[in-house]
Amino acid sequence: MLRPVHEFTPEVEELAHEILQYSLVRLRTDPPLDHPKSPEELFALTGNTITPEGMGGHKTLELFKDVLATACISTDHPRYLAFIPSAPSEYANLFDLVVGASALYGGSWLEGAGAVYAENQALRWISDLAGLPESAGGVFVQGGTIGNLSALVAARMDAREKHPEVKRWAVAASAEAHSSIKSAAAVMDVEVILIEPDASGSLQGAACAQEIDSYLSEHPGHGVFAIVATAGTTNLGIIDNLTSIGSFAKERGIWFHVDGAYGLAGLCAPDVRPLFNGVEMADSLIVDPHKWLFAPFDACALIYRDPSTGKKAHTQHAAYLDTLEDDGEWNPSDYAINLTRRARGLPFWFSLAAHGTNEYADAVEATMQMARDAAELIKQHPRLTLLMEPELSIVAFTRDGWSAAQYQEWSDKLLADQIGFVTPSAHKGQPILRFAIVNPWTKVSDIEAILATL
C-alpha cells in the first residue's frame, strides 16, 4: 500500500534532522566557492533523478549535497565579487527555512496578515530612509526586473489617464541604466530615450530636459511617461543626480522612478546618505535586499509614493477574488505584476528586526571601507589602473595591455583554481574588471589573493 505523499513518517522526521544539520554546517563553515559543470558531466554523475519509484529522501539529499550543490557557485563566498553578489545574514537564512516550512501565503491580508504586517514594517523602514511620506508603501517582488516593470506599468497607466490624447509613449533613462529598463520597455511596447550621462557617469537633469524636448519636438503626438534615475549603477556604482532629475520630472509632470536595486541600500549608511539626496521626490523606487541588505534570494522592495496608483494598475479582478477587495486591508498582490507570492520579505524583516538597524548601517559601511581599501591596493599594483574612486562598494579597474580574451581567460582560471569569482565587464567599449563588494566577510586578504594573480 502506497503511503500518502504528505504523511509525516519517522523517515521524514529523520530527513528533517539531516536537512537541518546540512543547513547548520553550511551556515557555520566557510562556504565553498565551487563551479558549474556541463549537462553531460552532471548526467554522468546523477543519471535520471526523476523515476517512478523515487530515490527516497536520504539518497536524494546526498545526491544534492555531493553533486548538484557543488555545481553551484556560492554567491555568499567572500571572494565571489562578480555581478552583484548576495550575502544573507545567518538570521535571514535560518528564517527562510521557517518561511518555506510554514507554507505561508503572502498575497493577501486575509490569508497572511501577520506576514504582510511584518513585511510592511520592513518596507516602512526603507521608505523612511528615503524620506517618502507616511502614506508610501508597496510590496516585495522577485527582483529588480519585476520591480522596475511593475513601477513603469503604474507610471504609464497614470500618464494615460492624465493625457489620453498621447498616441505613443516613451520612457527616458541613462544610457548606463540597468538592462531591465530596456527589457521592460520592450514588454510594454514603448519607446526608450537613452540619455548620455556626464563625464563622471552621472545622469543630470539638464541632459534629461534637452533630450526629452528634442524627442518630443521630433515625434508629434508622443509623450514621456517616466524618467528612470539610477542610484548605484550595476557596472560602476555611480549615482545619478537625483535632485536635478527629480526637480525636472516634477516640473514637467513626469513620473520619477529611482532604480536603486543595488545602491539604495546605502541609504542606511550615514557616510554616504547625502549622495542620495533627491530620492525623496521619487514617485516609485526599488531596492533589492538580496543584494546589499543581507537577505536571501529573492527579494526586491518596490515602493510607491502613492500606493493607490500601483493598486489601480495591478489589482486583478475576478469573481473568485472579490472577497479580497477590502479597502481597509493591504493585499501585496495588488501592487505589482504578481498574484500568488511567497512572503519573500520575511527573512529580511526577521534579520532587520533581530539585529537592529544600527548593525545594518555598520555592515554596509564596512563593505564600503573594504572597497576603498581594495582601490588603494589596485593603485599600488604595478600592472593595474583604477578606473575611478569607488562611490559605493564597486571597484572598477583595468589590467594594462590585456585584450578582452585575456580578461576572460584570467577569469576562467581564477574560478577553476578556486581562488575567486570575478568576471570581466566593459566601460566605453573597453574591457574592465570590477569587484562588487557587498559581503562583510570579504577581507583585505581576499582582495590581495585575487590581485596576486594579475
C-alpha positions in Angstrom: 0.0 0.0 0.0 1.4 3.4 -1.0 1.9 6.0 1.7 0.4 9.4 1.1 3.0 12.0 -0.1 2.2 14.2 2.9 2.4 11.6 5.6 4.9 12.6 8.4 6.7 9.3 8.9 9.7 8.5 11.1 11.7 8.6 7.8 10.5 12.2 7.2 11.5 13.2 10.7 14.9 11.8 10.3 15.3 13.5 7.0 14.3 16.8 8.6 17.1 16.5 11.0 19.5 15.7 8.2 18.4 18.8 6.3 18.7 21.0 9.4 22.2 19.6 10.1 23.3 20.3 6.5 21.9 23.8 6.8 23.7 24.4 10.1 27.0 23.1 8.7 26.6 25.4 5.7 26.0 28.4 8.0 28.8 27.9 10.4 31.6 27.0 8.0 33.2 29.0 5.2 31.1 28.4 2.0 32.9 26.5 -0.8 33.3 28.6 -4.0 32.5 25.6 -6.3 32.0 25.9 -10.0 29.5 24.8 -12.7 29.5 21.5 -14.5 28.3 20.8 -18.0 24.9 18.9 -18.5 26.9 15.9 -19.7 29.0 15.9 -16.6 26.0 16.2 -14.4 24.1 13.4 -16.2 27.1 11.1 -15.9 27.1 11.7 -12.1 23.4 11.6 -11.5 21.6 9.8 -14.3 17.8 10.3 -14.3 16.8 11.7 -10.9 13.1 11.5 -11.6 11.9 7.9 -11.5 8.6 6.1 -11.0 9.8 4.5 -7.7 11.6 7.5 -6.4 15.1 7.5 -4.8 14.0 8.2 -1.2 14.7 11.3 0.8 18.1 10.3 2.1 19.6 9.3 -1.2 18.2 12.4 -2.9 19.6 14.7 -0.3 23.0 13.0 -0.6 22.9 13.5 -4.4 22.1 17.2 -3.9 24.9 17.7 -1.3 27.6 15.7 -3.2 26.9 16.6 -6.8 24.3 19.3 -7.5 25.2 21.8 -4.8 28.9 21.5 -5.8 27.9 22.6 -9.3 26.5 25.9 -8.0 28.8 28.8 -7.3 28.3 30.1 -3.7 27.1 33.7 -4.1 27.9 34.4 -0.4 31.6 33.3 -0.7 33.8 36.3 0.3 35.7 36.1 -3.0 32.5 36.0 -5.1 32.9 39.5 -6.4 31.2 39.3 -9.8 27.9 40.8 -10.9 26.2 41.9 -7.6 26.7 39.0 -5.1 24.5 38.0 -2.2 25.5 37.9 1.5 22.4 36.9 3.5 22.8 37.0 7.3 22.6 33.9 9.3 19.3 35.1 10.8 17.9 35.7 7.4 19.0 32.3 6.1 17.6 30.5 9.1 14.3 32.3 8.9 14.0 31.4 5.2 13.7 27.8 6.4 10.7 28.9 8.6 9.1 30.7 5.7 9.4 27.6 3.5 8.4 25.1 6.2 5.3 27.2 7.2 3.6 27.2 3.8 2.9 30.9 4.3 1.0 32.8 1.6 1.9 36.4 1.1 -0.5 37.6 -1.5 -3.4 38.8 0.6 -4.1 40.2 4.1 -6.9 37.7 4.6 -4.5 34.7 4.2 -1.3 36.2 5.6 -2.0 39.2 7.8 0.9 38.6 10.2 3.4 38.1 7.4 2.2 41.1 5.4 2.3 43.3 8.6 5.9 42.3 9.2 6.9 42.8 5.5 5.2 46.3 5.6 7.3 47.3 8.6 10.5 46.5 6.6 9.1 48.5 3.7 8.4 51.3 6.1 12.0 51.4 7.2 13.2 51.8 3.6 10.5 54.4 2.9 11.6 56.4 6.0 15.3 56.3 4.9 14.3 57.6 1.5 12.2 60.4 3.0 8.9 59.3 1.4 5.6 60.3 3.0 3.9 58.1 5.7 1.4 57.0 3.1 4.1 55.4 0.9 4.0 51.6 0.6 4.5 48.7 -1.8 5.5 45.1 -2.0 8.4 42.7 -2.1 8.7 41.2 -5.6 11.0 38.6 -7.2 13.8 41.0 -8.3 14.7 44.4 -9.8 13.5 43.4 -13.3 9.9 42.8 -12.0 10.1 45.8 -9.7 11.1 48.1 -12.5 8.5 46.7 -14.8 5.7 47.0 -12.2 6.6 50.6 -11.4 6.7 51.6 -15.0 3.4 49.9 -15.8 1.8 52.0 -13.0 3.6 55.1 -14.3 2.2 54.5 -17.8 -1.3 54.0 -16.5 -1.1 57.2 -14.6 0.1 59.1 -17.7 -2.6 57.6 -19.9 -5.3 58.8 -17.6 -3.9 62.3 -17.4 -3.1 62.6 -21.2 -5.5 60.4 -23.2 -4.5 62.4 -26.3 -1.0 61.0 -26.5 -0.7 58.3 -29.2 2.7 56.8 -28.3 4.6 56.7 -25.0 8.3 56.7 -24.1 10.4 56.2 -21.0 13.7 58.1 -20.5 16.7 56.7 -18.8 20.5 57.0 -18.7 22.5 55.1 -21.3 24.1 53.4 -18.2 20.7 52.3 -16.8 20.2 48.6 -16.0 19.3 46.3 -18.8 15.9 45.7 -17.2 14.7 49.2 -18.3 15.1 48.3 -22.0 13.5 44.9 -21.3 10.5 46.5 -19.6 10.1 48.9 -22.5 10.1 46.0 -24.9 7.4 44.1 -22.9 5.3 47.3 -22.6 5.9 48.2 -26.3 7.0 51.7 -25.5 10.0 53.8 -26.8 13.2 54.3 -24.8 15.1 57.5 -24.8 18.6 56.8 -23.7 20.4 59.8 -22.4 24.2 60.1 -22.1 25.5 60.8 -18.6 28.1 63.4 -17.9 31.9 62.8 -17.8 31.6 61.3 -14.3 29.0 58.8 -15.5 26.1 60.5 -13.6 22.9 61.5 -15.4 21.9 65.1 -15.0 18.5 66.8 -15.1 19.7 69.3 -17.7 20.6 66.5 -20.1 17.1 64.9 -19.5 15.5 68.2 -20.4 17.4 68.6 -23.6 17.0 65.1 -24.8 13.3 64.8 -23.9 12.5 68.2 -25.5 14.3 67.1 -28.6 12.5 63.8 -28.7 9.1 65.4 -28.3 9.7 68.0 -31.0 10.7 65.3 -33.4 7.8 63.0 -32.5 4.5 64.8 -32.5 1.8 63.0 -30.6 4.3 61.2 -28.4 4.7 61.6 -24.7 7.2 60.7 -21.9 5.5 58.9 -19.0 8.6 58.3 -16.8 12.2 59.2 -16.1 14.3 56.5 -14.5 17.3 57.6 -12.4 19.8 55.0 -11.2 21.0 55.1 -7.6 24.1 53.0 -8.0 24.7 51.6 -11.4 25.5 47.9 -11.6 28.7 48.3 -13.6 30.4 51.1 -11.7 28.2 52.0 -8.7 27.5 55.6 -9.9 24.6 57.6 -8.5 22.7 59.8 -10.9 21.9 63.4 -9.9 18.6 62.6 -8.2 17.9 66.1 -7.2 18.2 67.7 -10.6 16.4 64.8 -12.3 13.6 64.7 -9.8 13.1 68.5 -10.0 12.9 68.4 -13.8 10.4 65.5 -13.6 8.2 67.3 -11.1 8.3 70.5 -13.2 7.1 68.6 -16.3 4.7 66.3 -14.5 6.6 63.2 -15.4 6.7 60.1 -13.1 10.1 59.9 -11.4 11.3 56.3 -10.8 14.5 55.5 -8.9 16.2 52.2 -9.7 18.3 51.6 -6.6 18.3 47.8 -6.9 21.9 47.7 -5.7 22.8 51.1 -4.5 19.9 52.4 -2.5 20.9 50.1 0.4 23.5 52.8 1.0 20.6 54.9 2.4 21.2 53.3 5.8 24.9 54.4 5.9 25.3 57.9 7.3 28.6 58.4 5.5 27.0 58.4 2.0 23.4 59.3 2.7 23.8 62.8 1.2 24.7 61.1 -2.2 21.0 60.1 -2.4 19.5 63.5 -1.9 16.6 63.9 -4.2 15.3 60.3 -3.7 12.6 61.8 -1.5 11.0 63.2 -4.8 10.6 59.7 -6.3 7.1 58.5 -7.3 8.5 55.0 -7.0 11.7 53.2 -6.2 13.2 49.8 -5.9 16.0 48.3 -3.8 16.9 44.6 -3.6 17.6 43.4 0.0 19.1 40.2 -1.5 21.9 42.3 -2.9 23.4 44.6 -0.2 20.9 44.3 2.7 21.8 40.8 3.6 18.7 38.9 2.7 18.5 35.6 0.7 17.2 35.5 -2.9 14.7 36.6 -4.0 13.5 39.9 -2.6 13.1 43.3 -4.2 11.4 46.1 -2.4 9.1 48.1 -4.7 7.7 51.2 -3.0 5.2 53.8 -4.4 4.8 57.4 -3.1 1.1 56.9 -3.7 0.3 53.2 -3.5 -3.2 53.7 -4.8 -1.7 54.2 -8.3 0.1 50.9 -8.1 -3.0 49.2 -6.8 -5.1 50.7 -9.6 -2.6 49.4 -12.2 -2.1 45.9 -10.9 -5.2 44.7 -9.0 -6.6 41.6 -10.7 -10.4 41.3 -10.8 -12.4 38.1 -10.9 -15.3 36.5 -9.1 -13.1 34.3 -7.0 -11.0 37.4 -5.9 -13.9 39.6 -5.0 -13.7 38.5 -1.3 -10.3 40.1 -1.1 -11.4 43.5 -2.3 -11.4 45.4 1.0 -10.1 49.0 1.1 -9.2 48.5 4.7 -6.8 45.7 4.0 -3.4 45.6 2.3 -3.1 42.9 -0.3 0.5 42.7 -1.6 -0.7 41.1 -4.8 -2.3 44.4 -5.8 0.9 46.3 -6.1 2.9 44.5 -8.8 2.8 42.0 -11.6 2.1 39.1 -9.3 -0.9 37.3 -7.7 0.4 34.2 -6.0 3.5 35.1 -4.0 5.6 33.7 -1.1 6.2 36.0 1.8 9.6 36.8 0.4 10.3 39.8 2.5 10.0 37.9 5.8 13.7 36.7 6.0 14.8 40.3 5.5 12.3 41.5 8.2 13.5 38.9 10.7 17.2 39.7 10.3 16.5 43.5 10.4 14.3 43.2 13.5 16.7 40.8 15.2 19.9 42.7 14.5 18.6 46.3 14.6 19.2 49.0 12.0 22.5 50.1 13.6 24.1 46.8 12.8 22.9 47.1 9.2 24.4 50.5 8.9 27.7 49.3 10.3 27.8 46.3 7.9 27.1 48.5 4.8 29.8 51.0 5.9 32.2 48.1 6.4 31.8 46.9 2.8 32.4 50.5 1.5 35.6 50.7 3.6 36.7 47.4 2.1 36.1 48.9 -1.4 38.2 51.9 -0.6 41.0 49.5 0.7 40.7 47.5 -2.5 41.1 50.7 -4.5 44.3 51.6 -2.7 45.7 48.1 -3.4 44.9 48.4 -7.1 46.6 51.8 -7.2 49.7 50.3 -5.7 49.7 47.4 -8.2 52.3 47.8 -11.0 50.1 46.4 -13.7 46.7 47.7 -12.8 44.9 51.0 -13.3 41.9 52.1 -11.1 39.1 53.3 -13.3 37.6 55.7 -10.7 37.4 56.1 -6.9 34.5 53.9 -5.7 31.4 55.9 -4.9 29.8 53.0 -3.1 31.2 49.5 -3.0 32.1 48.7 -6.6 35.7 48.9 -7.6 36.5 49.0 -11.3 39.9 48.7 -12.8 41.9 47.5 -15.9 44.9 45.3 -16.4 47.5 47.1 -18.6 47.9 45.7 -22.1 45.3 43.0 -21.9 42.7 42.1 -24.6 39.1 41.1 -23.8 40.1 37.5 -24.4 42.8 37.7 -21.9 40.4 39.1 -19.3 38.1 36.1 -19.9 41.0 33.6 -19.7 42.1 35.0 -16.4 38.6 34.9 -15.0 38.1 31.3 -16.1 41.4 30.3 -14.5 40.6 32.2 -11.3 37.4 30.2 -10.8 39.0 26.9 -12.0 41.7 27.3 -9.4 39.0 28.1 -6.8 40.7 31.4 -5.9 37.7 33.7 -6.6 34.9 34.6 -9.0 35.5 37.9 -10.8 34.0 38.3 -14.3 35.0 40.8 -17.0 32.8 43.7 -17.9 33.2 46.7 -20.2 33.2 50.5 -20.0 33.0 52.8 -23.0 33.8 49.8 -25.3 36.9 48.8 -23.3 37.2 45.6 -21.2 37.4 46.1 -17.4 37.4 44.1 -14.2 35.3 45.0 -11.2 34.9 43.9 -7.6 31.3 44.2 -6.3 31.8 44.1 -2.5 28.6 43.5 -0.6 29.8 40.8 1.8 31.0 41.9 5.2 33.1 38.7 5.3 35.3 39.9 2.4 38.7 40.8 3.9 41.8 42.5 2.6 43.5 39.2 2.3 40.8 38.0 -0.1 41.4 41.0 -2.3 45.2 40.5 -2.1 44.9 36.8 -3.1 43.0 37.8 -6.3 45.2 40.7 -7.2 48.3 38.5 -6.8 47.1 36.6 -9.9 47.2 39.7 -12.0 
